[in-house]
Amino acid sequence: HSSKRLSPWVVVQEELAGTVFRVTVIGGKVTAVLRRDPPQVIGNGTSTIAELVATANLDPRRKGAVFHAIPLGSDATHELKRQHVSLHSIPKKGQIVFLGEKIGRTSGGTNVDVTDSIHKDNIALFEKVARVLDDPLVGIDCIMSDMSIPWQMQPRCGIIECNSMPFVDLHYQPFEGKKRNPANELWD
């Protein structure tokens, strides 16, 4: 009711639930799929969040030009506060603690290749999107809980954007998982 007082036009949206994935479709076929994670640590039941971040930042994969260290600036402070924890908190074993909202590699985020575990219904959906767009190269960003489960069984999943010039380099050096070479498919 209060929104009607501000404007006669209102858009009501539902927040999607899950993780951001990048699906690269080349020539109408799903070529590579990455789960893109924001900066995060996983509790071990004994270390503080600050200690977990320090350990994560020692990972040699975070020392190169691709993946960067997890920053502990204002974004991390805001995200920790949102989760009702601090750098001195000790998360339970297996508990994921997010340290920012951005999923980029330069923001301390990581990615995991999940191409081999994508469900056939999800493959069909993404290939249909590419056909509808009539685009031979498209990077589809979506939010979904699990790529191995059909999208129809995940009620709060959805496509958030389609990129006509996606960064195929994301697939060459994932933080975890199999390296992919989508440029081969693109060249063909």
N, C-alpha and C positions, 0 to 999 in steps of 0.2 A: 504494500500500500504506500509506503513512503517513496518508493521509486516513481510511482505515478505522479506524485506531486512535483517531482523534479522534471520529468519528461513523459510524454505519452508513449514513447517508444522504449521498450525495455528488452534486453537480450538476456535470457536465462541460460546459463551453461552449466554443464556437469564436469567436474574435474576428472581427468583420466587417471587411472591408477596403474602403476607399474614402472618399468624402466624404459629409457629411450633406446631405440634400436635404429641402426642405419641399414637399410636394405638397398643394395646396388643391383639394378636390373639393366642388363645390356643385351640388346638385340631381342628383347622380349623374354629373356630368361633371367631368373634370380642367379646372380653370380657370386655374391658374397654378402654376409650378414654379420654385423657387429653389435654387441651390447655395449652401450656407452655409459660408463659410470661416473658420477661426480666424485670429487675427492672424498675418500672415506677410509676408515680403518675398521678392523674387526677385533672386538674384544677378546682377551684371553683369560679374563677373570682375575688377573693379578696386576697388570700394568695400567697406568693412567692413560688418558687419551693423549696427553702430551708425549708420553714415552712411546706410545704406539705410533704416533706421527713421526717421531724422531727415528724410530726403527724403519718405518716405511720409506722415509726419505734417504735411508742408506742404501736402498735397492739400486744397484748399478744401472738398471733400466731408466731410472729417473735422473741420471747424470748426463744424458746425451741431449741432442737437439730436439728429440721427439717428445718425450715425456718429462715433465718438470716436477719438482718437489711440491709437496702439499703445503701451501702457504697458510700461516696462522695469523692472518690479518683480520680486518673488520668483518669480512664475509664469513670467515670461520667462527668468529665470536657470535655473530648474529645467528648462524645456523645451529651452533651448540646451544645457545639460549632458547631457540625454538624447540629443541629436543629436551630442554630442562636438564642439561648437563653442562659441565665446564671442563677445562683442560685438566683439572685435578680429579675428575670423576674416573672411577674404575668400571668400565662396562663389563657386563657378564660375558662369559665365554660364548663366542659366536654372534654376539650382538653387533650389528653394523651401526657405526656412528658416522654421520655425514658431516663434512667440513666445508661445504659450499654447495651452491645450486648449479654452477656451470659444469658442463660435461666435457669441456675442452681439455686437450692434452697439456696445454700451457697453463691451465688453471689447477693442475694437480690431479685431473681426472684420468681415468684409464679406459681401456676398451678390451673386449674379449670376443674373439671370433666364435660364432655359434652357427656357422653355415651348415654344418653337418647335422645339426639337431633340429632344424626348422621343420615344422609339421607341413605335410603336403597341402592342407587347406590354406595355410598361410602363404605358401609358395603360389598357389592358384590366385589368391587375392592380390598379391603384389604384381604378378604378371598381368592380371586383368587391369590393374591401375595403369601400368605402362601402355597397354593396348588402348585404353580409353584416352589417355593423354597423347597417344600416337607419337611416343618419344622413344627413340632407340637407346637413349642413355638417361636414366633417371635414378636419383638417390631419394629413396622414400624414408622419411623419418616418421617413426610411429612410437606410441607408448603402449606397452603390453607387459603383462606379468611374466610370461614365459613363451618363447618362440616355439617350444616343442608341443604346446597345447593349441588346438584350433582356436582361431580368433573368435569364433561364434560362442565359445565356452568362456570367454573373458569379457563380461558385459561392459566394463569401463575401459576398453582399449580403443584406440583410434589412430588414424593417420594425422600427423600434425603439419607436415609440409612435404612437398615434392621439389627436388632440386634438379634443374636441367643441366647443371654443370657441377656434379658432385665431386667431392675430393676423393678420388679413387685411391689416393695414397694412404688413406686410413687403413686399408686392408693389407698393405705391404708389411707393416710392422705392428701387429697388435701387441698390446701389453701381455696378453695371454692367448694361447690358442694358435691354430694353424695360420701361417702366412699365406695370403692369396695374391694372385697377379691378375687383377681385372683388366689391365691394359692389353693382355693377350686377347681377351674376348673383344675388347673395344677395337683393336687393330683388325681382327678378323671381320 
